[in-house]
């Protein structure tokens, strides 16, 4: 497929050049069949070959070569999920509970839905779920001498993380004298807004670059590696107990299926500066100054969320970027 794209690029460039030539030479006409033949005909007219082939360069295959230095400005949008990792932690930031907190989910999504007070209906804003979204700007700059790119960007990020305690089983007697089993667990949510700075090296491992006298285009698959830094702007945490079952038959004294221990509180041991190791596998293309980028990105945490326990937040997201190329430099 990549070879076909490169051939199409070459035909378009040659066709544009041929149209320009026609303005000066009325007896010279070229069809698409003629132009396609140029790519494989070894008996071209010398003048035509010099005019149209001399300034067109193509590099394709594995680890293709970059002809010139150029840069592109990027507009990024990433969305995915935070993957919390913690094992039996008891931070001084938490309200003490019977069981410690872990990242292992002990309540189903339905059980985490919050019910309206003294009713059997669910609230419009259902239970929490892990999430990650960020957007921002950046740039890439080619390093032709090592066939790679350097990339730097700044993003505005919003994330939600979750921790759970083990479930506790209790029993109660209903109005009919029946023994009913009740399941409850502790839940901790963490909602944050951050500035994320990223930088690293992008290596094209397959694809092609095409350069003509006035155009530079490429289509590549790449591997990216780098570091990112999160600076926490706002952080709000909620800790509460929740009834998972049966929601329609029992409530806490407040008439709800949740009992708040603290609400929208900044954790006292919060680590506001965090580092990550970033890995990304993606596809990027640019045609005559405008391009697109699609990728999957994983960020491995080098820093804990809190200072007195080990709570790591891994990031997994899908990346979409728009590119605007500046060439030549």
N, C-alpha and C positions, 0 to 999 in steps of 0.2 A: 504493500500500500504506500509506503514511504517513497518508493521509486516513482510510482505514478504521480504522486503529489509534486515531486521535484521536476518531472518531465512537464507537467502542466505549468508550473512556474516558469520553466525555461521557454515554453511555447508562447506564453503571454508576453514575456519580456522581449522575445525576438519579434513578435507580431507588432508590438508598439514601436520598436526600432524600424521595422519595415515600413510602417505607415509614415514615419518621419522621413524616411529615405524617398518615399514616393513623391513628396512635395518638391524635391529637387530633380528627380529622374522620372519623367512621365512615362518612359517606356519600361519601367521596372515594376512588376506586380508580383505579389506573393500570396499564395493561398495557405490555408492551414496544413494541407497535405505537403506543400513545399517546406513549410517550417518544421513539420514533424520529421521530414526526410533529412533535415539538417542534422538532427541528433545522431543519425546513423550513417549518412553518406560521407565517404572519405574522399570524394572527388569534387569537392566544392570549388567554385570559382574563387580565385585567390583574393580578389578585392572584397567580395562578399564575406569570405571567411575572416578577413582582417577586421572588417567593419563590425560584424555581428558576433563573432565568437571570441575575439581576442579579449574583450572586457567582461566576459561572463564566466564566473567561477562557481563550481558546484563541488561540495564535499558532503558525502553521505555514507551511511553505514554505521558501524560501531565506533564510538568515540570520534565523531566527525570533527574536522578542524574548523576553527573560527578564523575568518580572514582578517577582520579589522576590529579595532576597539570601538564599542558603542555602548550606550546606556539606554535603559527604559525605565520610565516611571510607572509605578504600579498602584492600583486601587484594589484593596483586598477585602474579602469577606469570608470568614471562617465560621463554621457551625458544627457542633458535635456534642460531646459529653465529657464531664469530669468523671474519672474513675477513682474513687477514694480507696485508700489502703491504710487500714489501722487494725490493730489486734489487741483487744482487751486493755484499752487505755483509760486512765482516770486523771484527767487534767484538773489542776486547781481552778481552771476557768469554768468547769462544769459544776452543776448542782449534784452532790453525791447521790448515787442510785444503788439499788441492790446489786445490779450487775454492771460490769464495765461496758464501755462502748467499743464497737468494732465496725468494720465496713461491711461485714456479712449481712445481707438483707434478711431480716426475720419477719417482715410483714409484706404481704402481697400488695399490689397497687390498689386493689379494691378495698383491702383492710385499712390502707392509709388514707382513703378518702374521708374527708371531715364532714360530719353531719351537722345540720342546723340545730340550734338550741331547742331542746324539748320537742323535736320533730324527727320523723323518719326519712326526711328528704336530705339529699346531699347538698352542700353549699356549692354555689356556682364555681368558686375557685377550689378545685379539688386538691387532694394531697400533693405534697412536694415530689419533685423528680429531678435527678441530676441533669444539668444542662451546661452548655458552653457556647457563647457566641462572641465574636469580635470583628471589628472592622477598622481599617486604617489606610495609611499610605506608606510607600516605600520606593525602593529603586534597586535595579540590578546594573552592574557594570561588567562588561566582558573583559577577560584577561586572555587575549589571543595567544600569548606565549605559553600558556599552560592549558589552553582549550577549556576554560572554566569561567564561571561568573562569581562575583561577590555580590551578596544581597544584604540589604539592611532595611528595616521597616519599624514603624511605630504604630501600635494598635490600641484601640479602646476595647476593653474586654469585660464581659459580664459572665459570672459563673455561679452555679449552685451545687453544693456538695451535701452529702448525707451520711450520718452514722446512726447505728442502732444498738440497743442493748438486746440481750437474750429475752425471749418472751417469758412472761410469768403467767402461770395458770392458777386461777382461783375458782372457787365454786360458790354459788349462792342459791337460795331457795326462792322460786318465783311465787306469785300470788296463788297458784294452784297447788303449791306444796311440792313442786317438781325441782329436782336438783339440776342446775344448769352450770355448765363449764364456761368460764370467761377467760379470754386471752388478752393480755396487754403487754406493751413494750415501751421502752423509752426511745425517743427520736430526737436527733440533733440536726438542725439545718444550718448551712453557712452560705449566705448570699454576699457576693463581693463584686465590686467594681474596681478595675485595675487599669494601669498603663503598662503595656507590654512592649518591650524593646527586643528586637531580634536581629541577629547577624550571623552570617555563615558563608559557606562555599557551596556552589551549585555546579555539579558535574554532568554534562550531557553524555549519556552512555549509548544512545542510539538516535539516529535521525539524520537531518541534512541542513546545510546552510547554502544559500544561493545569493550571489552578489553580482550586480550589474553596475553600469556606470552611475546610475542614479537611484538604485533600489537595493535594499538588503532585507532578505526574508529568511526565515528558518522555521523548522518544525522538529521538535526534539522530545525525547523522553529523558528524564533526568533523575539524579539522586542528590538530595540536599542534606547537609549536616551543619549544625551550628549550635549556638547558645542563645537562650532568651532569659530576660530578667523581668520579673513582675514587681511593680510597686503598687501596693494596696492603697486605694483612695478611700473607699468606704467598705466596711465589713459589718454585717448584721447577722447575729445568730439567734436561733430559737431552740429552746429545749422544752420538751413536753412529754407527758405520758399519754398513750392512746389506747383505747379499747379496739382490738381487732375483731373480736367476735364475742357475743352476738351484738351487733350495733343497734338492732331494732328492739332490744329487750332490756338494756341497762344503760345508765348514764352515771357520770360523776355527780357530785353535789351541785356543780354549776349548771347542770342540765345538758352538758355537752359530752361527746365521746373523747374529748381531749382535756388534759389538765396541764395548764402552762406552768413551767418552773421559772423561766425567764423569757422575755420577748424583745426582739430586735436589740440585742445587747452586743457590744464589741467585746470579744474574748480578751481577758486581761493578759494572757500569755501569747497573744497572736504574734506571729512572725510577719511583719509587713514587707519584708524584702526576700524574694525567693528566686532561685536559679533553676533552669531546666536545660536539659540536653535535647535538642530537636533533631528529628529524622523525618525526611519527607521523600515520597516517591510520586512523581507527577509527569504531566505532559504540558508543553508550552509551545505556542506557535505565534509567529508574527509575520504579517504580510503588509509590506509597504507602510510601516509605521504604526500599525494597530494590531494588538494581539490579545490572546486569551491564555489563561493558565488554570489547569485543573489538577488537584493533587490530594493525597491523603497524608496527613501530618500526625506524628506522635511525639509527645513531649514527656521525657522522663524526668521526674522531680529530683533535684539534688538537695532540696531544703524542705524541712517539715513545715506544716501549716502552723503549728504551735511550738513553743520553745521547751516545754517541760514533758512532752511526749512525742512519739514518732507517729505522725499522721501525714501521709504523702497523698498528693492529688496528681494523678496521671491525666494527661489530656489527649484525647483522640478526636480529630476533626477533619472535615472535608473542606478544601480550600478552593475558592474561585477568585481569580484576579483578572483585571483588565490592564493591558500594557499600552503605553504610548512611547514609541521608540524615538530616540534622537541619534541620527547618524548622518554623515560621519562626524567624529569628534575633531 
